[in-house]
Structures are given as structure tokens and as C-alpha cells.
Amino acid sequence: MPNKTLSTKIPEELRQQVDEIASIEKRAPSSVVRLAIEHYVSTYFELHPQFKAEILEAREAIREGDIEDYEFG
């Protein structure tokens, strides 16, 4: 599968941390970010299947107009 570009804005402090990791590991910053995204996505699908199911269920309810108000507290 060919690589695609994804642009995003991150806080300066986070960018500095990515650059530090890249320097320590002798990698490009884009490689560090790609690995971090891969880890997040893998963890999401492995550890949060119920969370994913609830999101999909909520999106379907919104699409059908069945929306409940959420109260904080």
C-alpha cells in the first residue's frame, strides 16, 4: 500500500519531544510520529472494541435522529 501524507498541527513542546526522540533513536521525526500513530491505532482496536462499538452505535443513533442529551456531573 502506498504511503499517504497526513498533515497536522501539534504544540511546540510536543514537537520538541518528537525531535528529541528522533535524535536519540537516529530516526526521522516523521518516522517517530508514524510509529506513535501505529501504536495508538493498534491499541485502540485491540483494547477498546467496546468503545469502538459504542461510538458506531452512537453515530448510527445520531444519523437516525435518536439523540439523548448528555448531562455533566
Backbone hydrogen bonds, N-H to C=O, Kabsch-Sander energy under -0.5 kcal/mol:
donor,donor_aa,acceptor,acceptor_aa,energy
15,R,11,P,-2.2
16,Q,12,E,-2.4
17,Q,13,E,-1.9
18,V,14,L,-2.4
19,D,15,R,-2.6
20,E,16,Q,-2.2
21,I,17,Q,-2.5
22,A,18,V,-2.7
23,S,19,D,-2.3
24,I,20,E,-2.5
25,E,21,I,-2.7
26,K,22,A,-0.6
26,K,23,S,-0.7
27,R,22,A,-2.6
31,S,28,A,-0.8
32,V,28,A,-1.7
33,V,29,P,-2.3
34,R,30,S,-2.4
35,L,31,S,-2.5
36,A,32,V,-2.2
37,I,33,V,-2.5
38,E,34,R,-2.8
39,H,35,L,-2.4
40,Y,36,A,-2.4
41,V,37,I,-2.8
42,S,38,E,-2.5
43,T,39,H,-2.6
44,Y,40,Y,-2.7
45,F,41,V,-2.2
46,E,42,S,-1.9
47,L,43,T,-3.1
48,H,44,Y,-1.6
52,K,48,H,-2.4
53,A,49,P,-2.4
54,E,50,Q,-2.5
55,I,51,F,-2.1
56,L,52,K,-2.5
57,E,53,A,-2.3
58,A,54,E,-2.5
59,R,55,I,-2.6
60,E,56,L,-2.0
61,A,57,E,-2.2
62,I,58,A,-2.4
63,R,59,R,-2.4
64,E,60,E,-2.0
65,G,62,I,-1.2
66,D,61,A,-2.6
67,I,65,G,-1.2
